[in-house]
Amino acid sequence: MQTVTTADRFETAICHQYRTLETATCDKVLIVTPIQTPGCTEGQFLTRVTADPCPACIDYLAFDFSCAANSYLMHVFTIDKGTGAIYMDLGSQNVPGSLNTQIPQTPGPTRIDGFFCYQTYYSQSCSGPNCTIGAWFYNPCQGTSYYGANTFAMPTTVSFSDTWDNQCAALEARAQ
């Protein structure tokens, strides 16, 4: 048996590898999130508070609360028990107020003259999605006071927040 030894040789070979076209897909997704916050538009009705201190009388007290520009509009009147129509309009006044805030007893429309003798007040407490407005009608000439309260669901305004979820970022970086 014969052994032949050859020296190490270095060979260079050129190799071409062809890759087929690759197609990858990805998504860019716009995520839109609604955001609800307590709020109302000017003139929007909130609630009516009533008090009926005299069951035998022709009318009873009503206090309507609506949204105004950075305040509430408080309208005080009496309602005819027979027809449901306004019997006597006692006045309207913008009063401090906003949704989702605690409001201590605060003055509303007042009239003390030769024909009328009344002062009105209101307060508000809120918890969760609801607020309660209490309203007082006070007659200082007779020393009488009447109270009513009503709970209402706070109206909300909706705004939107949007963000892009770019699921293509890694693929775009690899392609460069």
C-alpha positions as CSV (number, residue, x, y, z in Angstrom):
1,M,0.0,0.0,0.0
2,Q,1.4,3.4,-0.9
3,T,0.5,6.8,0.7
4,V,0.7,10.0,-1.2
5,T,0.6,13.3,0.8
6,T,-0.1,16.6,-0.8
7,A,0.3,20.0,0.8
8,D,-2.7,22.0,2.0
9,R,-4.3,24.1,-0.7
10,F,-6.6,27.1,-0.5
11,E,-9.4,27.2,-3.0
12,T,-11.7,30.1,-3.7
13,A,-15.1,29.3,-5.2
14,I,-17.8,31.7,-6.1
15,C,-21.3,30.7,-5.2
16,H,-24.4,32.6,-6.2
17,Q,-27.5,32.0,-4.1
18,Y,-30.7,33.3,-5.4
19,R,-33.6,33.9,-3.0
20,T,-37.1,34.2,-4.2
21,L,-39.1,37.3,-3.5
22,E,-40.6,37.3,0.0
23,T,-43.8,39.0,0.8
24,A,-44.6,39.8,4.4
25,T,-47.7,41.6,5.6
26,C,-48.3,43.6,8.7
27,D,-50.9,46.1,10.1
28,K,-50.9,49.7,11.1
29,V,-53.9,50.0,13.3
30,L,-55.6,53.2,14.5
31,I,-56.9,52.7,18.0
32,V,-59.7,55.2,18.8
33,T,-60.7,55.4,22.5
34,P,-63.9,57.3,23.6
35,I,-63.5,59.4,26.8
36,Q,-66.6,60.2,28.7
37,T,-66.5,63.2,31.1
38,P,-69.3,64.9,33.0
39,G,-70.5,67.8,30.9
40,C,-73.5,69.5,29.3
41,T,-74.3,72.1,26.7
42,E,-75.7,75.5,27.4
43,G,-79.5,75.3,27.8
44,Q,-79.5,71.5,28.4
45,F,-82.1,70.6,31.0
46,L,-80.7,68.8,34.1
47,T,-83.5,68.2,36.6
48,R,-86.7,69.5,38.2
49,V,-87.1,69.7,41.9
50,T,-90.6,70.0,43.4
51,A,-92.2,70.7,46.7
52,D,-95.9,70.5,47.6
53,P,-96.2,72.2,51.0
54,C,-100.0,72.7,50.6
55,P,-101.9,69.7,49.3
56,A,-105.1,71.7,49.2
57,C,-103.6,74.6,47.2
58,I,-104.1,75.1,43.5
59,D,-100.3,74.9,42.7
60,Y,-97.0,73.5,44.0
61,L,-93.4,74.7,43.8
62,A,-91.0,73.7,41.0
63,F,-87.3,74.5,40.5
64,D,-85.8,73.7,37.1
65,F,-82.0,73.5,36.7
66,S,-80.3,73.7,33.3
67,C,-76.7,74.1,32.2
68,A,-75.5,77.6,31.4
69,A,-72.1,79.0,30.4
70,N,-69.9,77.9,33.4
71,S,-72.9,77.9,35.7
72,Y,-76.5,76.6,36.2
73,L,-79.7,78.4,35.3
74,M,-82.2,78.1,38.2
75,H,-85.8,78.8,37.2
76,V,-88.3,79.0,40.1
77,F,-92.1,78.8,39.4
78,T,-95.3,77.2,40.6
79,I,-97.2,74.6,38.6
80,D,-101.0,74.4,38.4
81,K,-102.1,71.0,39.8
82,G,-105.0,70.8,37.4
83,T,-103.4,71.7,34.1
84,G,-99.7,71.1,34.7
85,A,-99.0,74.6,33.3
86,I,-96.9,77.3,34.9
87,Y,-99.1,79.0,37.4
88,M,-96.8,81.7,38.6
89,D,-93.2,82.5,37.3
90,L,-91.0,83.5,40.3
91,G,-87.9,84.2,38.3
92,S,-84.7,82.7,36.8
93,Q,-81.1,83.3,37.8
94,N,-77.7,82.1,36.8
95,V,-76.2,80.5,39.9
96,P,-72.7,79.0,40.5
97,G,-72.7,75.3,39.6
98,S,-71.1,72.6,37.6
99,L,-71.5,68.8,37.3
100,N,-69.7,66.5,39.7
101,T,-69.0,69.1,42.3
102,Q,-70.3,69.6,45.8
103,I,-72.2,72.9,46.2
104,P,-73.2,74.1,49.7
105,Q,-76.5,75.9,50.3
106,T,-76.3,78.8,47.7
107,P,-78.9,81.6,47.1
108,G,-81.1,81.6,44.0
109,P,-83.8,84.0,42.9
110,T,-85.1,86.2,45.7
111,R,-87.8,88.8,45.8
112,I,-88.9,90.8,48.8
113,D,-91.1,93.8,48.0
114,G,-94.7,94.9,48.5
115,F,-96.1,92.0,46.5
116,F,-93.7,89.0,47.1
117,C,-91.7,87.8,50.0
118,Y,-89.4,84.8,49.2
119,Q,-85.8,83.7,49.0
120,T,-84.7,80.5,47.3
121,Y,-81.6,78.4,47.8
122,Y,-80.1,75.2,46.4
123,S,-77.3,72.7,47.1
124,Q,-75.8,69.8,45.2
125,S,-74.0,66.6,46.1
126,C,-72.6,64.1,43.7
127,S,-71.6,60.5,44.0
128,G,-70.6,58.2,41.2
129,P,-72.6,59.0,38.0
130,N,-75.4,60.8,39.9
131,C,-76.0,64.2,41.5
132,T,-78.7,65.3,43.9
133,I,-79.9,68.9,43.9
134,G,-81.9,70.1,46.9
135,A,-83.9,73.3,46.7
136,W,-85.5,75.5,49.4
137,F,-88.2,78.1,49.2
138,Y,-88.2,80.4,52.2
139,N,-90.7,83.0,53.1
140,P,-89.0,85.3,55.7
141,C,-92.2,87.4,56.1
142,Q,-94.1,84.3,57.4
143,G,-91.2,82.3,58.7
144,T,-92.0,79.3,56.5
145,S,-89.7,77.1,54.5
146,Y,-90.2,74.3,52.0
147,Y,-87.7,71.8,50.7
148,G,-87.5,69.3,47.8
149,A,-84.7,67.2,46.3
150,N,-84.2,65.2,43.1
151,T,-81.4,62.9,42.0
152,F,-80.4,62.8,38.3
153,A,-77.8,61.0,36.2
154,M,-75.0,63.4,35.1
155,P,-75.0,64.0,31.4
156,T,-71.7,63.3,29.7
157,T,-69.7,64.7,26.8
158,V,-67.6,62.3,24.7
159,S,-64.2,63.1,23.3
160,F,-61.9,60.8,21.5
161,S,-58.2,59.9,21.8
162,D,-56.4,58.1,19.0
163,T,-53.1,56.3,18.8
164,W,-51.4,54.3,16.1
165,D,-50.3,50.7,16.8
166,N,-47.6,50.2,14.2
167,Q,-47.1,46.4,14.0
168,C,-44.9,46.9,11.0
169,A,-42.0,48.7,12.8
170,A,-39.9,45.6,13.1
171,L,-40.4,44.5,9.5
172,E,-39.7,48.0,8.2
173,A,-36.4,48.1,10.2
174,R,-35.4,44.7,8.8
175,A,-36.0,45.8,5.2
176,Q,-33.5,48.7,5.5
